[in-house]
């Protein structure tokens, strides 16, 4: 068995391999953030399973089970790529949750406060970005498909993870984005970009949204771009009750993933129990 040292070059080669395999931009960015932590932890030592088990224990102290598993998946992929299947680690067993955490469930009212706060602070782009994600269910990585041409058509054709789907823009959103593009002199291409015309980075969007929390009186734990997709999913499902259609709209291959998005909080479940009035 050949000895292995995790190096920056090895990680770069693995990321290039994933890029050729057409892995999503989100996956590449995630691995690019997480794998260097493993390289720094090992400090140039030859990789031994015993050290990896200690690393896994340390991850469990710092991250949620899902966060730990995400990092283990990244590491296991790297080890497989480098031909050391014996170094792969077992994922944590996570019991399926019945309810979502109330502390992390963004409500419609809180969403409204975030939008209005962004507007009051003069952050028009951020306000429209938040509304675009929440009103369409689009991923942050798919914002590049919200182009001037898409706004004119009233729909965006998204190509993500090897799948194509059409995302319709509500009329009010369409009008707002048209006015924004005209004001900014954006005549073609993506609407949400930096001053240099490059696509907005997920981390910058995340940081901008967090800055709204205090004035909007919304817990920072609830404020991140992906939570807007969850709010879209819950509201759409409450109106339509068609989980298969919702899965298609969100770009999910597995309906089980969609079920997580529409999971209700324990608070709502308790309210339903009370309305049943089965205690005489």
Helices and strands as residue ranges (DSSP letters): H 8-20, H 25-42, H 49-62, H 65-81, G 85-87, G 102-104, H 108-120, H 124-136, G 140-145, H 148-153, E 155-160, E 163-168, H 171-184, H 202-210, H 213-216, G 220-222, H 225-240, H 243-250, H 255-261, H 266-276
